[in-house]
Amino acid sequence: MSFDQLLTQDTAHSPNIAIVNAHNEASIRVVICILETTSATFTFYNHQDVSEIIRSFDLAPHLLTRITMHTFDSEEAALEQCLTDLNNQTADILMKGHITSAKLLSAVLKDNRRHGSRFLNHVALCDIPSYHKPMFISDVALNIQPSQEEMQSMIHNIASFTSKLGYTQLKVALLSSTEVAHPKLASSVQAAELTKAFVSQHENMTIEIDGPLALDNIIDRKSAIQKGIQSNVAGDADVIIVPHIDVGNVLYKSLTYFGHARIASVVLGADYPIILTSRADTLDNKVNSVLLAMKILVN
């Protein structure tokens, strides 16, 4: 499947997207793009009135009817009611507005503990011009240095996620700076141990995992062959698992700024998709992230 196919919407599906602090121009522009191209509705949970900024966009009446606005005395109260509505399934997707990622995720994790402990991870879907298929990367924005057990949970989250997108098999590469485990390079040792220990328990999904693999071996089959690497994953990976958030962050930003990749990203593991875009993300990438979250709900 292509990147565009993964984001293509069922127009009959109308999820309700909950936004905390949708009171800045950047957030409203994303909302308008989604309203104009899908059948989604939005609920705003704000701690300040946004009527004036909404009026400044001169939205058509039929679009305005698909926005519900709630105003609270504080950001904390707005966030609490938003999570309550998500848990009650009167809202389907959580989207970050003008609020810090740390505050939003802290509230979700605290709420998540009340409903059973689950592992959350961020995944970025990348459309890289020089690569032959979409690539998923985790974790570039949430988990700092995942343990082997956390990487297992990460892979199972991604398997559940991609199965909803139509995948029946998944090739997962564990990134390091070498293809051979070296005792002084922790990422290589962890990757080798996980490759040896990993057992896929996901239904209806074949998962192949290999590592450690350097980036050139992951994305270029010729490079892998030249190094004598015998692997079904090398040169044909669907997923890259990075060993540290610094590595993931640099890879993600290199792909967007130098590689001109299109991006859609979402946080997995909660009862609802979480859209956690950065202020520096382009409007297109923010819209793509909403479309990806919506696509998960349909399937």
FENDA-V947888 format. One record per residue. N is the residue number from 1. RES is the residue in three letters. SS is DSSP state (hx for helix, st for strand, lp for the rest). OMEGA is omega in whole degrees, 0 to 359 (* if undefined). D_FIRST is the distance of its C-alpha to the first C-alpha in Angstrom with 2 decimals. Layout:
BEGIN
n = [N N]
res = [RES RES]
ss = [SS SS]
omega = [OMEGA OMEGA]
d_first = [D_FIRST D_FIRST]
END
This chain:
BEGIN
n = [1 2 3 4 5 6 7 8 9 10 11 12 13 14 15 16 17 18 19 20 21 22 23 24 25 26 27 28 29 30 31 32 33 34 35 36 37 38 39 40 41 42 43 44 45 46 47 48 49 50 51 52 53 54 55 56 57 58 59 60 61 62 63 64 65 66 67 68 69 70 71 72 73 74 75 76 77 78 79 80 81 82 83 84 85 86 87 88 89 90 91 92 93 94 95 96 97 98 99 100 101 102 103 104 105 106 107 108 109 110 111 112 113 114 115 116 117 118 119 120 121 122 123 124 125 126 127 128 129 130 131 132 133 134 135 136 137 138 139 140 141 142 143 144 145 146 147 148 149 150 151 152 153 154 155 156 157 158 159 160 161 162 163 164 165 166 167 168 169 170 171 172 173 174 175 176 177 178 179 180 181 182 183 184 185 186 187 188 189 190 191 192 193 194 195 196 197 198 199 200 201 202 203 204 205 206 207 208 209 210 211 212 213 214 215 216 217 218 219 220 221 222 223 224 225 226 227 228 229 230 231 232 233 234 235 236 237 238 239 240 241 242 243 244 245 246 247 248 249 250 251 252 253 254 255 256 257 258 259 260 261 262 263 264 265 266 267 268 269 270 271 272 273 274 275 276 277 278 279 280 281 282 283 284 285 286 287 288 289 290 291 292 293 294 295 296 297 298 299]
res = [MET SER PHE ASP GLN LEU LEU THR GLN ASP THR ALA HIS SER PRO ASN ILE ALA ILE VAL ASN ALA HIS ASN GLU ALA SER ILE ARG VAL VAL ILE CYS ILE LEU GLU THR THR SER ALA THR PHE THR PHE TYR ASN HIS GLN ASP VAL SER GLU ILE ILE ARG SER PHE ASP LEU ALA PRO HIS LEU LEU THR ARG ILE THR MET HIS THR PHE ASP SER GLU GLU ALA ALA LEU GLU GLN CYS LEU THR ASP LEU ASN ASN GLN THR ALA ASP ILE LEU MET LYS GLY HIS ILE THR SER ALA LYS LEU LEU SER ALA VAL LEU LYS ASP ASN ARG ARG HIS GLY SER ARG PHE LEU ASN HIS VAL ALA LEU CYS ASP ILE PRO SER TYR HIS LYS PRO MET PHE ILE SER ASP VAL ALA LEU ASN ILE GLN PRO SER GLN GLU GLU MET GLN SER MET ILE HIS ASN ILE ALA SER PHE THR SER LYS LEU GLY TYR THR GLN LEU LYS VAL ALA LEU LEU SER SER THR GLU VAL ALA HIS PRO LYS LEU ALA SER SER VAL GLN ALA ALA GLU LEU THR LYS ALA PHE VAL SER GLN HIS GLU ASN MET THR ILE GLU ILE ASP GLY PRO LEU ALA LEU ASP ASN ILE ILE ASP ARG LYS SER ALA ILE GLN LYS GLY ILE GLN SER ASN VAL ALA GLY ASP ALA ASP VAL ILE ILE VAL PRO HIS ILE ASP VAL GLY ASN VAL LEU TYR LYS SER LEU THR TYR PHE GLY HIS ALA ARG ILE ALA SER VAL VAL LEU GLY ALA ASP TYR PRO ILE ILE LEU THR SER ARG ALA ASP THR LEU ASP ASN LYS VAL ASN SER VAL LEU LEU ALA MET LYS ILE LEU VAL ASN]
ss = [lp lp hx hx hx hx hx lp lp lp lp lp lp lp lp st st st st st lp lp lp lp hx hx hx hx hx hx hx hx hx hx hx hx hx lp lp lp st st st st st st lp lp lp lp hx hx hx hx hx hx lp lp lp lp hx hx hx hx lp lp st st st st st lp lp lp hx hx hx hx hx hx hx hx hx hx hx hx hx lp lp lp lp lp st st st st lp lp lp lp hx hx hx hx hx hx hx hx hx hx hx hx hx hx lp lp lp lp lp lp st st st st st st st lp lp lp lp lp lp lp st st st st lp lp lp lp lp lp lp lp lp hx hx hx hx hx hx hx hx hx hx hx hx hx hx hx hx hx lp lp lp lp st st st st st st st lp lp lp lp lp lp st lp lp st hx hx hx hx hx hx hx hx hx hx hx hx lp lp lp lp lp lp lp lp st st st st st st st st lp hx hx hx hx hx lp hx hx hx hx hx hx lp lp lp lp lp lp lp lp lp lp lp lp st st st lp lp lp hx hx hx hx hx hx hx hx hx hx hx hx hx lp lp lp lp st st st st st st st lp lp lp lp st st st lp lp lp lp lp lp lp hx hx hx hx hx hx hx hx hx hx hx hx hx hx hx hx lp]
omega = [178 177 181 178 180 182 183 188 167 187 179 183 184 179 175 184 182 179 174 179 173 183 176 186 183 180 182 179 177 179 182 179 180 178 183 186 179 177 181 172 182 170 180 174 188 172 171 184 181 184 184 181 177 180 182 179 176 181 176 182 183 174 180 181 180 175 174 184 175 179 184 181 183 177 181 180 178 182 179 180 178 180 176 180 176 179 178 177 168 169 188 186 175 180 178 171 180 181 181 177 182 182 180 184 177 179 179 181 178 178 181 180 178 184 180 184 177 180 178 172 179 175 178 173 187 172 186 185 185 180 192 178 179 181 175 180 178 11 186 188 187 183 188 181 187 175 178 178 179 176 175 180 179 182 179 174 181 178 177 180 184 177 177 177 177 179 174 174 186 177 188 179 177 188 169 177 181 178 180 179 179 186 180 180 189 182 181 179 180 180 180 180 180 178 181 187 190 174 180 177 183 181 174 181 173 181 172 183 180 178 5 175 173 187 181 179 181 189 186 182 180 178 180 180 179 179 178 181 177 186 175 182 184 179 183 184 171 187 169 172 183 185 185 183 178 179 181 181 179 179 180 183 175 179 182 185 181 185 178 179 169 188 165 184 182 174 183 171 176 178 182 176 178 179 189 182 179 175 182 179 178 176 180 181 177 178 178 180 177 180 179 178 178 182 180 184 185 188 *]
d_first = [0.00 3.77 6.74 8.18 6.04 6.68 10.18 10.93 14.13 16.15 19.32 21.54 20.85 23.45 23.45 26.41 25.77 28.77 29.74 32.67 34.67 32.90 35.94 34.82 33.47 30.17 29.28 30.46 28.39 25.15 26.54 27.36 23.94 22.41 25.33 24.91 21.21 20.86 23.36 23.73 27.25 28.75 31.70 33.49 35.57 37.82 41.17 42.15 42.26 39.44 40.90 42.07 38.82 36.99 39.66 39.26 35.80 37.40 34.63 34.84 36.49 33.57 31.42 34.29 34.60 31.21 32.53 34.92 36.96 38.93 41.35 42.83 45.71 43.64 40.18 40.69 41.52 38.51 36.18 37.98 37.67 33.98 33.29 35.61 33.70 30.37 32.08 33.57 30.18 31.59 28.88 25.27 23.94 26.05 25.73 27.92 30.33 33.33 33.90 33.58 30.68 33.37 35.20 32.22 30.86 34.42 34.96 31.72 32.64 36.18 35.09 32.57 35.52 37.33 34.56 33.89 32.80 29.09 27.31 25.43 23.03 21.16 17.55 16.01 12.35 12.65 11.20 13.64 14.63 15.86 13.06 10.42 7.45 7.75 10.99 12.91 16.68 19.54 22.28 23.16 25.26 26.82 27.88 30.24 30.64 29.01 30.91 29.58 29.71 27.88 25.09 24.86 24.62 22.02 19.74 20.38 19.64 16.22 15.66 16.77 14.68 11.29 12.44 12.89 9.31 8.59 8.67 11.55 12.23 12.59 14.33 16.71 19.02 22.35 23.48 27.08 29.01 29.70 28.38 31.65 33.07 36.12 38.57 39.03 35.35 34.41 30.64 30.70 32.90 30.85 27.63 29.52 31.01 27.78 26.12 29.22 29.54 26.03 25.63 22.53 23.78 20.60 20.36 17.67 15.92 16.64 17.17 18.32 20.23 22.22 24.59 26.44 24.36 25.09 22.44 22.80 22.25 19.09 17.35 19.31 19.74 22.86 24.47 24.01 25.56 28.42 29.22 29.26 26.50 25.32 22.11 18.76 17.45 19.10 17.11 13.77 13.80 11.16 14.16 17.49 20.48 23.30 26.95 28.40 27.55 29.22 26.83 23.77 25.33 26.16 22.76 21.07 23.67 23.66 19.97 20.62 24.03 24.04 20.42 19.67 16.41 15.07 15.30 14.89 17.00 18.55 21.25 20.68 23.44 25.55 25.77 23.88 21.23 23.05 22.14 24.09 23.65 26.27 28.82 27.71 24.08 23.44 23.33 19.76 18.69 20.80 19.38 15.75 17.09 18.63 15.57 13.71 16.91 17.12 13.72 14.97 18.12 16.83 15.40]
END
